[in-house]
Amino acid sequence: MIPPSNFESGSLPVPNGESTWGRESQQEVSALCSFAAKALLALFDRTKMLFSQRITLREGGFRREVASPRRTVVALLGLKCLSDSGQRQPFDLASIENAVFQDKSWIEGVGDLGVLIRFAAEYNPDRLASLADHFDLATALNSFPDGREARTAALSCFLAGISHAKLSSPDSLPDLTDMAVDTYRLLQENQGPGGIFADAGLLGLLQQPFSNRFGTIADQMHAVYALTTFARAFGIEEPLADALNCANTIRALQGDKGQWWFLYDKRSSQIVNRYPVRSICQNGMAPMALLALAEATGQNFDDAICTGLSWVAGANELAVDLRDWQHGVIWDSIEPRSRITNFCDSALNLIHCSRKSPDENLRVRFEARPDHFGWLLYALTGFQGKAAPAKAASAG
């Protein structure tokens, strides 16, 4: 067990009727980024120089799981972004980077590969050539199972990685234009007319009949970011229309307290399951995707972003601040207490007989993951310089 750390309360206010996330946003978000960087200390395995898959709070303190190179790369993306902004962070980033690249056996899919390419493209382009030597990027979609199954999140991470490589170092990799276009077409096939992406294509795989119909909020946000970056890198506008179609649908379905709900139906473009509502989407993936899309299109998503941030800070169903000052982490999610409750809600939503989970059926999930803090830092470090005052949800 790892004993809980003492982390004193900082300057971030819990939203109430008078103060909102939109006001003085740069100072508030800067404090949140500092919080996230310190939270990663509890997840760091110094013997392996990698971050753990997750930590879970138990009676005696934190239980830390095995190291995760994939989630370490996401954490590095955020920490590098924070460091480049001039803010302090408590890690030897070069040593962590070396640990990630030393053994590439953890790369088991195009999603893993895409995240690593993205990191190299943005922060160490010299490593791109070695990745091209180690992997046959031109055949990656057929070589890895998540590529063959057309998994939306995996395709999105791969497309984002290729696009970042094109933007930063177009001569470091062989011409991957055809591969990027093929990946984009697979993503298009996963998107419904209302904008929602299914979790996967899975053509002919009858044992997974729901994956080509339903998609999580993570699928949506990864896809929006990938399409936006692809459009910028290759100078085409068509993907931006797909990204806006998804983003506007998801924003219209956002909860009245800023919740980015969990599961969506590609056919009806409606919510299938509201919970769990996860902090990684509220202040990580959603800001990352929507800020990139806003920059590319000029469409403003500040209200949706800020209400999502306020949800984590206490303006949620349970009126609980998920930023735990005592333990120095942001908790994973608010979820149903019972799987049966969650299943019943999903079934009712499928037959268009929706009900909201009563607050007494909900609880906080006391886990924390390094990729949450990585995406938060990556998204919100940039947000500090762009954020304009915006109206956010109150905690009442």
C-alpha positions in Angstrom: 0.0 0.0 0.0 1.1 3.6 -0.6 0.1 6.0 2.2 -2.0 8.9 1.2 -0.1 12.1 0.7 -0.9 15.4 2.3 -2.0 17.8 -0.3 -3.2 21.2 0.9 -6.1 23.0 -0.8 -5.0 25.4 -3.5 -6.7 28.4 -5.1 -9.2 26.6 -7.2 -12.7 27.7 -6.1 -15.7 25.3 -6.0 -18.2 26.9 -8.3 -21.3 28.4 -6.6 -24.0 30.9 -7.5 -21.5 33.8 -7.7 -18.3 32.3 -9.1 -17.9 30.3 -12.2 -15.2 28.5 -14.1 -15.4 31.1 -16.9 -14.3 34.0 -14.8 -10.5 34.4 -14.2 -10.2 31.2 -16.2 -6.5 31.4 -16.8 -5.6 31.5 -13.1 -8.0 28.8 -12.2 -6.9 26.4 -15.0 -3.2 27.1 -14.1 -4.0 25.9 -10.6 -5.8 22.8 -11.9 -2.8 22.0 -14.1 -0.4 22.2 -11.1 -2.8 19.9 -9.2 -2.7 17.4 -12.0 1.1 17.4 -12.3 1.4 16.7 -8.5 -1.3 14.0 -8.7 0.9 12.0 -11.0 3.4 11.6 -8.2 1.1 9.0 -6.6 1.0 7.0 -9.8 4.7 7.0 -10.5 6.8 3.8 -10.3 10.4 5.0 -9.8 11.9 1.6 -10.2 10.6 1.3 -13.8 10.4 5.0 -14.5 6.8 4.5 -15.7 3.4 5.4 -14.5 1.1 2.8 -13.1 -2.1 1.7 -14.9 -4.2 3.1 -12.0 -4.3 3.6 -8.3 -7.3 2.7 -6.1 -8.0 4.1 -2.6 -8.4 1.4 0.1 -8.6 1.7 3.9 -4.8 1.6 4.3 -4.0 4.0 1.4 -3.5 3.6 -2.3 -3.2 0.3 -4.1 -1.0 0.8 -7.2 -1.3 -1.5 -10.2 1.4 -2.5 -12.7 3.1 0.0 -14.9 1.4 1.0 -18.2 3.7 2.3 -21.0 0.6 3.4 -23.0 -0.7 5.6 -20.2 2.8 6.8 -19.5 3.1 8.2 -23.0 -0.2 10.1 -22.5 1.1 11.4 -19.2 4.3 12.5 -20.9 2.4 14.4 -23.6 0.8 16.4 -20.9 3.9 16.9 -18.8 5.9 18.0 -21.8 3.2 20.5 -22.7 3.2 21.8 -19.2 7.0 22.1 -19.1 7.1 23.9 -22.4 4.7 26.5 -21.1 7.2 27.4 -18.4 5.4 25.8 -15.5 7.2 23.5 -13.0 6.7 19.8 -13.0 8.3 17.2 -10.6 9.7 14.5 -13.0 12.8 13.7 -15.0 11.0 13.6 -18.3 14.0 12.4 -20.4 14.4 9.3 -18.3 10.7 8.5 -18.5 10.8 9.0 -22.3 13.8 6.6 -22.6 11.9 4.0 -20.5 9.0 4.1 -22.9 11.0 3.8 -26.1 13.5 1.3 -24.7 11.1 -1.7 -25.1 8.4 -1.4 -27.7 6.8 -4.8 -27.0 3.9 -3.1 -25.3 2.6 -1.8 -28.6 -0.2 -4.2 -29.4 -2.3 -2.1 -31.7 -2.5 0.9 -34.0 -3.9 2.9 -31.1 -0.8 2.3 -29.1 1.4 3.0 -32.1 -0.5 6.2 -32.9 0.0 7.6 -29.4 3.7 6.9 -29.5 4.0 8.5 -33.0 2.1 11.5 -31.8 4.5 12.0 -28.8 7.6 11.6 -31.0 6.2 14.0 -33.6 5.4 16.7 -31.1 8.4 16.4 -28.7 11.2 14.4 -30.2 10.9 14.1 -34.0 14.3 12.3 -34.1 12.6 9.2 -32.8 10.2 9.0 -35.8 12.7 7.4 -38.1 13.3 4.6 -35.5 9.6 4.0 -35.3 9.4 3.7 -39.0 12.2 1.2 -39.0 10.7 -0.9 -36.3 7.1 -0.9 -37.6 5.7 -1.2 -41.1 3.4 1.8 -40.9 2.0 1.3 -44.3 0.5 -2.1 -43.3 -0.3 -1.3 -39.7 -4.1 -1.3 -40.2 -4.0 -4.9 -41.3 -1.2 -6.0 -38.9 -2.9 -5.1 -35.7 -6.3 -6.4 -34.5 -7.7 -3.0 -33.5 -7.0 -1.8 -37.1 -8.6 -4.8 -38.7 -11.7 -4.4 -36.5 -11.8 -0.6 -37.3 -11.9 0.4 -33.6 -12.8 4.1 -33.5 -10.6 5.2 -30.7 -7.6 3.2 -32.1 -8.1 4.5 -35.6 -8.4 8.0 -34.2 -5.2 7.8 -32.2 -3.4 6.4 -35.3 -4.7 9.1 -37.6 -3.8 11.8 -35.0 -0.3 10.4 -34.8 0.2 10.4 -38.5 -1.2 13.9 -38.8 1.1 15.2 -36.1 4.1 13.6 -37.9 3.0 15.3 -41.1 2.7 18.7 -39.3 6.0 18.5 -37.4 8.4 16.5 -39.6 7.0 15.6 -43.0 10.3 14.2 -44.1 10.9 11.9 -41.1 8.5 9.2 -42.3 7.7 7.7 -45.7 4.7 9.3 -47.4 1.7 8.1 -45.4 -1.0 10.0 -47.3 -2.7 6.9 -48.6 -2.6 5.3 -45.1 -4.1 8.5 -43.6 -6.9 8.6 -46.1 -7.6 4.9 -45.6 -7.8 5.5 -41.9 -10.1 8.4 -42.4 -12.4 6.4 -44.6 -12.7 3.7 -42.0 -13.7 6.4 -39.4 -16.3 7.7 -41.8 -17.8 4.3 -42.1 -18.2 4.2 -38.3 -20.1 7.5 -38.1 -23.8 7.7 -38.3 -25.7 10.4 -40.2 -26.4 12.2 -36.9 -22.7 12.4 -36.1 -22.2 9.6 -33.6 -19.4 7.2 -34.0 -19.8 3.5 -33.2 -17.1 1.8 -31.2 -16.0 -0.3 -34.2 -16.7 -1.5 -37.7 -16.3 -5.2 -37.0 -17.7 -6.3 -40.3 -18.7 -9.9 -40.2 -18.0 -10.3 -36.5 -21.4 -11.5 -35.2 -20.1 -12.2 -31.8 -19.9 -8.5 -31.1 -23.2 -7.2 -32.5 -23.3 -4.0 -30.4 -19.9 -2.6 -31.2 -20.9 -1.3 -34.6 -23.9 0.5 -33.2 -22.9 2.1 -29.9 -19.9 4.3 -29.1 -18.6 5.8 -25.9 -17.8 9.5 -25.2 -14.1 8.6 -25.6 -14.8 7.3 -29.1 -16.5 10.6 -30.0 -13.8 12.9 -28.6 -10.9 10.9 -30.0 -12.5 11.0 -33.4 -13.2 14.7 -33.3 -9.6 15.5 -32.4 -8.2 13.1 -35.0 -10.4 14.5 -37.8 -9.5 18.0 -36.9 -5.8 17.3 -36.9 -6.0 15.3 -40.1 -7.8 18.2 -41.8 -5.1 20.7 -40.6 -2.2 18.4 -41.6 -3.3 17.5 -45.1 -5.1 20.8 -46.0 -8.6 19.4 -46.6 -11.9 20.6 -45.2 -14.2 17.5 -45.5 -13.1 16.0 -42.1 -14.0 19.2 -40.3 -17.6 18.8 -41.3 -17.6 15.2 -39.9 -15.9 16.5 -36.7 -18.5 19.3 -36.3 -21.4 16.9 -36.9 -20.2 14.8 -34.0 -19.2 17.7 -31.7 -22.5 19.6 -32.2 -24.6 16.4 -31.5 -22.6 15.6 -28.4 -22.9 19.2 -27.2 -26.7 19.1 -27.7 -26.8 16.0 -25.5 -24.6 17.3 -22.8 -26.2 17.2 -19.3 -27.6 20.2 -17.6 -24.7 20.1 -15.1 -22.1 19.7 -17.9 -22.0 15.9 -18.0 -20.4 14.3 -21.0 -22.5 11.1 -20.9 -21.0 7.7 -21.4 -22.6 5.8 -24.3 -24.4 6.8 -27.5 -26.4 5.2 -30.3 -25.1 5.7 -33.8 -28.5 5.0 -35.4 -30.6 7.4 -33.3 -27.9 9.8 -32.1 -29.3 9.5 -28.6 -27.9 8.6 -25.2 -27.9 4.9 -24.4 -26.3 5.0 -21.0 -25.5 8.1 -19.0 -23.1 6.6 -16.4 -20.3 6.5 -15.6 -19.5 10.1 -16.1 -15.7 10.2 -16.2 -13.4 13.0 -15.1 -11.0 12.1 -17.9 -13.6 13.3 -20.4 -14.9 16.2 -18.4 -11.5 18.0 -18.1 -9.3 16.1 -20.5 -10.6 14.5 -23.7 -13.5 16.9 -24.3 -11.5 20.1 -23.9 -8.7 18.6 -26.0 -11.0 17.8 -28.9 -13.3 20.8 -28.7 -10.5 23.4 -28.3 -8.7 22.0 -31.4 -12.0 22.0 -33.4 -12.8 25.6 -32.2 -9.3 26.7 -33.4 -9.8 25.1 -36.8 -13.4 26.2 -37.4 -14.0 29.3 -35.3 -16.9 27.7 -33.6 -17.0 28.4 -29.9 -17.4 25.6 -27.4 -16.3 27.5 -24.3 -19.6 27.1 -22.4 -19.7 23.4 -22.9 -16.0 23.0 -21.8 -16.4 25.2 -18.8 -19.6 23.5 -17.5 -17.7 20.2 -17.9 -14.9 21.5 -15.7 -17.4 22.8 -13.1 -18.9 19.3 -12.9 -15.5 17.9 -11.6 -15.2 20.8 -9.2 -18.4 20.1 -7.4 -21.3 21.2 -9.7 -22.4 17.6 -10.1 -25.2 15.3 -9.1 -23.6 14.5 -5.8 -22.3 18.0 -5.1 -18.9 16.4 -4.4 -15.6 18.0 -5.5 -13.8 15.2 -7.3 -10.5 17.0 -6.7 -9.5 15.3 -3.4 -7.2 17.8 -1.7 -6.3 15.4 1.1 -5.0 12.7 -1.2 -3.9 14.9 -4.0 -5.8 13.3 -6.9 -8.9 13.8 -9.0 -11.2 10.8 -8.7 -12.2 8.8 -11.8 -15.9 9.1 -12.1 -19.4 9.2 -10.7 -21.0 5.8 -11.4 -24.1 3.7 -10.4 -23.7 1.8 -7.2 -25.2 -1.3 -8.9 -24.5 -2.9 -12.3 -28.1 -3.9 -12.3 -29.2 -0.3 -12.1 -26.9 0.6 -15.0 -28.2 -2.3 -17.1 -31.8 -1.3 -16.5 -31.1 2.3 -17.4 -29.5 1.1 -20.7 -32.4 -1.1 -21.5 -34.9 1.6 -20.9 -33.0 4.1 -23.0 -32.9 1.6 -25.9 -36.7 1.4 -25.9 -36.9 5.2 -25.6 -38.2 5.0 -22.0 -35.5 7.0 -20.4 -35.1 7.7 -16.7 -32.4 9.5 -14.8 -30.6 7.6 -12.2 -31.6 8.9 -8.7 -28.7 10.5 -6.9 -28.9 7.9 -4.1 -28.0 5.2 -6.7 -24.7 7.0 -7.6 -21.3 7.0 -6.0 -17.8 8.2 -6.6 -15.3 5.8 -8.1 -12.1 6.2 -6.0 -9.6 5.5 -8.7 -7.1 7.6 -10.6 -5.3 7.1 -13.9 -2.2 8.8 -15.4 -3.8 9.2 -18.8 -6.5 11.4 -17.2 -3.9 13.8 -15.9 -2.0 13.6 -19.2 -4.9 14.6 -21.3 -5.9 17.3 -18.8 -2.4 18.9 -18.9 -2.2 18.5 -22.7 -5.6 20.2 -23.2 -5.7 22.8 -20.5 -2.2 24.1 -20.6 -3.1 25.4 -24.1 -6.5 26.5 -22.8 -4.9 29.0 -20.4 -3.8 31.1 -23.2 -7.0 30.9 -25.2 -9.7 30.9 -22.7 -12.2 33.7 -22.7 -14.7 34.4 -20.0 -17.6 32.0 -20.4 -20.7 31.2 -18.4 -20.4 27.9 -16.5 -22.9 25.9 -14.6 -23.5 26.7 -10.9 -23.2 24.1 -8.2 -26.7 24.6 -7.0 
